[in-house]
Amino acid sequence: MKVSASFLNSKNIPLDLVKLNETDVDYIHVDIMDGKFVKNKTMPFREMRHIYQYTSKRLDVHLMVENPSEYIPLYAELNTECITFHVEVEEDILKDLELIKQYSIKCGLAINPDTKASALIPYLPYLDQILIMSVVPGEGGQEFIEGTERKIHEVRALLDSYHLSAVINVDGGINDLVKDKCQEADILTAGSYIIRSGDFQEKISSLR
């Protein structure tokens, strides 16, 4: 199991990024919120673009925004492995996925807890990653929504039925007690469980 670490709830982002860089975490999960698609808002790109000064880890960028097309060119400039936005946006999803691909970056779609897995079907052939939200997006520190394992299974079944190889990433309330409910996933994204601990590596290792 790969692990992506979110610093959304960090009290000292530069310090925590440096500490994460010293672990074997696979990705740094970068949450971007515009205050519209979700109620909260994260730091602007003019600040986020300095992330390379604190970590050399590849970035797993999660756009919780109404207009992904405005953000994709910005975050494509960074050390980004994958850019994911939400299937619930009203923009032209295929056009935005193609825009990400133009930068030779992997593309993904995120799906909210109350959205049916079938919403992903039209886009499955284009995806490198599917990010299953196991909390309502927009705020860190929430508890894993029971029943998310069913959606993970549904998405895995969809991918298998179409013989596709997109990875499944699960984000929200992830800790060592719920990881067994996510065994059909490929990546676990954890924030508070890692960032609020005294030993980042120990927590990361417990999720593998």
C-alpha positions as CSV (number, residue, x, y, z in Angstrom):
1,M,0.0,0.0,0.0
2,K,1.3,3.4,-0.9
3,V,0.8,6.4,1.4
4,S,0.2,10.0,0.6
5,A,0.5,12.6,3.4
6,S,-1.7,15.6,3.7
7,F,-0.5,18.7,5.5
8,L,-4.0,20.4,5.5
9,N,-4.1,20.5,9.4
10,S,-0.5,21.4,9.9
11,K,0.3,24.1,12.4
12,N,3.8,24.6,10.9
13,I,3.7,23.7,7.2
14,P,7.4,24.3,6.4
15,L,8.6,22.2,9.4
16,D,6.2,19.4,8.8
17,L,7.1,19.2,5.1
18,V,10.7,18.9,6.0
19,K,9.9,16.1,8.5
20,L,7.8,14.3,5.9
21,N,10.6,14.6,3.4
22,E,12.8,12.5,5.8
23,T,10.2,9.7,5.8
24,D,9.5,7.1,3.1
25,V,6.1,8.5,2.3
26,D,5.3,8.1,-1.4
27,Y,3.5,11.4,-2.0
28,I,2.7,14.8,-0.4
29,H,-1.0,15.3,-0.8
30,V,-1.7,19.0,-1.6
31,D,-5.3,20.1,-0.8
32,I,-6.4,23.1,-2.8
33,M,-9.7,24.7,-1.7
34,D,-11.3,27.8,-3.3
35,G,-13.9,28.7,-0.7
36,K,-16.7,28.0,-3.3
37,F,-16.7,24.3,-4.1
38,V,-16.1,23.7,-0.4
39,K,-16.5,26.3,2.3
40,N,-12.9,26.6,3.4
41,K,-10.0,28.1,1.5
42,T,-6.3,27.2,1.4
43,M,-3.2,29.4,0.8
44,P,-2.9,30.9,-2.7
45,F,-0.5,29.5,-5.3
46,R,2.0,32.4,-4.8
47,E,2.7,30.8,-1.4
48,M,2.2,27.2,-2.3
49,R,4.7,27.4,-5.2
50,H,7.5,27.5,-2.7
51,I,6.8,24.0,-1.5
52,Y,9.8,22.7,-3.4
53,Q,12.0,24.5,-0.8
54,Y,10.9,22.0,1.9
55,T,10.3,18.7,0.1
56,S,11.5,16.8,-2.9
57,K,8.6,14.4,-2.7
58,R,6.3,14.1,-5.7
59,L,3.0,15.9,-5.2
60,D,-0.5,14.5,-5.3
61,V,-2.6,17.6,-6.0
62,H,-6.3,17.5,-5.0
63,L,-8.3,20.4,-6.4
64,M,-11.5,21.1,-4.4
65,V,-12.4,24.0,-6.7
66,E,-15.2,25.0,-9.0
67,N,-13.0,25.8,-11.9
68,P,-10.1,23.3,-12.2
69,S,-8.9,24.8,-15.5
70,E,-7.7,27.9,-13.7
71,Y,-5.6,25.9,-11.3
72,I,-4.2,23.1,-13.5
73,P,-1.6,25.2,-15.4
74,L,-0.3,26.5,-12.0
75,Y,0.2,23.2,-10.2
76,A,1.5,21.6,-13.3
77,E,4.6,23.8,-12.8
78,L,5.5,22.0,-9.5
79,N,6.9,18.5,-8.9
80,T,3.5,17.1,-9.5
81,E,2.8,13.4,-10.0
82,C,-1.0,13.7,-10.4
83,I,-3.7,16.4,-10.5
84,T,-7.1,15.3,-9.3
85,F,-10.4,17.3,-9.4
86,H,-14.0,16.4,-8.6
87,V,-16.4,14.6,-10.9
88,E,-19.1,16.9,-9.4
89,V,-17.7,20.1,-11.1
90,E,-19.7,21.8,-13.8
91,E,-16.8,22.4,-16.1
92,D,-16.1,20.2,-19.1
93,I,-14.5,17.3,-17.4
94,L,-13.0,15.6,-20.4
95,K,-11.4,19.0,-21.5
96,D,-9.8,19.4,-18.1
97,L,-8.5,15.8,-18.1
98,E,-7.0,16.5,-21.5
99,L,-5.4,19.7,-20.2
100,I,-3.7,17.8,-17.4
101,K,-2.4,15.2,-19.9
102,Q,-0.9,18.0,-22.0
103,Y,1.6,18.6,-19.2
104,S,2.5,14.9,-19.1
105,I,1.0,14.7,-15.6
106,K,-1.3,11.9,-14.4
107,C,-4.9,12.9,-14.1
108,G,-7.6,11.8,-11.6
109,L,-11.1,12.3,-10.6
110,A,-12.3,12.6,-7.0
111,I,-15.8,11.4,-5.9
112,N,-17.7,12.7,-2.9
113,P,-19.3,10.3,-0.4
114,D,-22.9,11.0,-1.6
115,T,-22.0,10.6,-5.3
116,K,-22.6,7.2,-6.9
117,A,-19.7,5.4,-8.4
118,S,-21.5,5.2,-11.7
119,A,-20.8,8.9,-12.2
120,L,-17.2,8.0,-13.0
121,I,-18.1,5.6,-15.9
122,P,-17.9,8.1,-18.8
123,Y,-14.4,9.1,-17.7
124,L,-12.8,5.8,-16.6
125,P,-10.7,5.3,-19.8
126,Y,-9.0,8.6,-19.3
127,L,-8.1,8.3,-15.6
128,D,-4.8,7.4,-13.9
129,Q,-6.3,7.8,-10.4
130,I,-9.7,7.7,-8.7
131,L,-9.8,9.5,-5.3
132,I,-12.6,8.2,-3.2
133,M,-13.5,10.7,-0.4
134,S,-14.2,8.9,2.8
135,V,-15.2,12.2,4.5
136,V,-17.1,15.2,3.2
137,P,-14.4,17.3,1.5
138,G,-13.3,20.7,2.8
139,E,-12.0,20.1,6.3
140,G,-9.4,17.9,7.9
141,G,-9.7,15.8,11.1
142,Q,-13.0,14.1,10.2
143,E,-13.9,10.5,10.9
144,F,-13.9,7.9,8.2
145,I,-17.5,7.4,6.9
146,E,-18.6,3.8,7.5
147,G,-19.7,2.2,4.3
148,T,-16.9,3.7,2.2
149,E,-15.5,0.2,1.7
150,R,-18.6,-0.6,-0.4
151,K,-17.8,2.3,-2.7
152,I,-14.2,1.2,-2.9
153,H,-15.4,-2.3,-3.9
154,E,-17.8,-0.8,-6.5
155,V,-15.0,1.3,-8.1
156,R,-12.6,-1.6,-8.2
157,A,-15.3,-3.7,-9.8
158,L,-15.9,-1.0,-12.5
159,L,-12.2,-0.8,-13.2
160,D,-11.9,-4.6,-13.5
161,S,-15.0,-4.9,-15.7
162,Y,-13.5,-2.4,-18.2
163,H,-10.0,-3.9,-17.8
164,L,-8.6,-0.6,-16.7
165,S,-5.6,0.0,-14.4
166,A,-6.3,3.4,-12.7
167,V,-5.2,3.4,-9.0
168,I,-7.7,3.9,-6.2
169,N,-6.8,6.5,-3.6
170,V,-8.9,6.8,-0.4
171,D,-8.9,10.1,1.4
172,G,-10.4,11.1,4.8
173,G,-10.3,9.8,8.3
174,I,-7.5,7.3,7.4
175,N,-5.7,5.6,10.3
176,D,-4.4,2.2,11.3
177,L,-7.9,1.2,12.6
178,V,-9.7,1.7,9.2
179,K,-7.0,0.7,6.8
180,D,-8.3,-2.9,6.7
181,K,-11.5,-1.5,5.2
182,C,-9.5,-0.1,2.3
183,Q,-7.7,-3.2,1.2
184,E,-8.9,-2.9,-2.3
185,A,-7.3,0.6,-2.6
186,D,-3.8,1.3,-3.9
187,I,-3.1,4.5,-2.0
188,L,-4.2,5.8,1.4
189,T,-4.2,9.5,2.0
190,A,-3.8,10.5,5.7
191,G,-3.5,13.9,7.3
192,S,-4.1,14.4,11.0
193,Y,-3.2,10.8,11.8
194,I,0.4,11.5,10.6
195,I,0.8,15.3,11.1
196,R,-0.5,15.4,14.7
197,S,1.7,12.5,15.8
198,G,5.1,12.5,17.3
199,D,6.6,10.1,14.9
200,F,5.6,10.6,11.2
201,Q,7.5,7.5,10.0
202,E,5.8,5.2,12.5
203,K,2.3,6.3,11.4
204,I,3.2,6.0,7.7
205,S,4.6,2.5,8.2
206,S,1.4,1.5,10.1
207,L,-0.7,2.2,7.0
208,R,1.3,0.1,4.6
